[in-house]
């Protein structure tokens, strides 16, 4: 795809907050029609009201695990805007903790939201993307899908699976005009992490925080370039690759990363407390 999104239709799951909302804002400035998907109608209405002065916005309150709703999503987008050109599978779910302490239904939901739903959404989107001729699917994975994180075993598994699915589907669709890619960020400065900071593994904070806007910029770049994956930040991608190839080295390095993460986490918690105090005043 080229970078001209004027009149093209972009479907974004998890589109009401965080990375999804940032991505919607970026695409809006480029003239794309937006189909924003999330569970909360209230949050969808807020982002839609913000962006409608710039572009056309359709909101679809739904659970991405609802197979019937997922199938109908693209019918609605086609009817409203006449085509579908980009699918951004951004919706995610995480219940942090050791596997034996997390309720089984929560473990299942992690897999359902992070892996099963993107697979089905891709499947339902493909006929519409083929019709568009030049199209893209961008799946939001994670550095946790490149190197496992204790306390996030199921989440890591879901993101490992999403990356593998992305790369395999890219091979299946070679020559179709449909671009497949994954963005694999480390920690992102959004409520996904910050609202549950005490439950996030210390080692996570050993890596630099990205912003939602930075991830959104990469998503748009991936629609237009020939890259299969972008890790964020690049140095963290290199570290996860090294850890995967040289597990003994990573085992030696891990205690130092945990200590660094503890220091960063303490600073972030202090900042959050200060922000909370300022809001109360």
Residue, then its C-alpha position, 0 to 999 in steps of 0.5 A: x500500500x502507499x501512504x495515501x489513505x484518503x477515502x480508504x477504510x481502516x478497521x481498528x479493534x481496541x480503538x477507543x483507548x491507548x494505542x487503538x485511539x492513537x492509531x485512529x487519530x493518526x489515520x484520521x489525519x491521513x483522511x482514512x474512514x475509520x471503523x472503531x471497535x471496542x466493548x465500551x460504547x461510551x468510550x467509542x462515542x468519545x473518540x468518535x466525537x473527537x475525530x468526526x470533524x476530521x473524517x468519517x467514523x463508524x463505531x461498533x461496540x462488540x466483544x471481539x470474541x463474538x464470532x457472529x459480530x466479527x463476521x458482520x463487522x466487515x459487512x457493516x464496514x463495506x456497506x458504510x464505506x464501500x470497502x475495507x483496506x486495513x485491519x489493525x488487530x490491536x485489542x488485547x487482554x491480560x490477567x497477570x499472575x502465576x498460571x496456578x493463581x490465575x482463574x482458568x476462565x481468565x487464562x482462556x480469555x487471554x488466548x481468546x482475545x489475543x489470539x483466537x479473535x485476531x485469527x477469526x477477524x483476519x479470516x473474515x476480513x480477507x474477502x474484503x481485503x482481496x476485493x480492495x486490491x491493495x490492503x494490509x493487516x497489522x497485528x499488535x504483538x509484544x516483546x513478550x511474544x519474542x521472549x517469555x515473561x514469568x508471571x505472564x506465561x499465557x500472555x506470552x504464549x498468545x503473542x508468540x502465537x499471534x506472531x507465528x500466525x502473522x508470518x505464516x499468513x503472510x506467506x499464504x498471501x504472497x502476491x495477493x497485494x495484502x500486506x501482513x506485519x506485526x508490531x512488537x512493542x515492549x512496555x507502553x505508557x498506557x493504562x494497560x500497564x500503568x493502571x496495574x503497575x504493581x502486578x507488572x513483572x519488574x523485568x518489564x520495566x528494564x526496557x524503555x517505555x514507548x508511547x501510544x503515538x510511537x506505536x501508532x506511527x509504526x503501525x502506519x509505517x508497516x502498512x506501507x513498507x516491506x517489513x514483516x515485524x517492528x520491535x519497539x524500541x529496536x534495542x529491545x528487539x535485539x535483546x529479545x533476539x539475543x535472549x532467544x538464541x542465547x538463553x544462558x546469556x539471558x539467564x545471566x543478564x536477567x538479575x541485572x534487568x530485574x534490578x534495573x526494572x525495580x528502580x524504574x518501576x519505583x520511579x514510575x509509581x512515585x510519578x503516578x502518586x504525584x499525579x494522583x495527589x495533583x488531581x485531588x488538589 
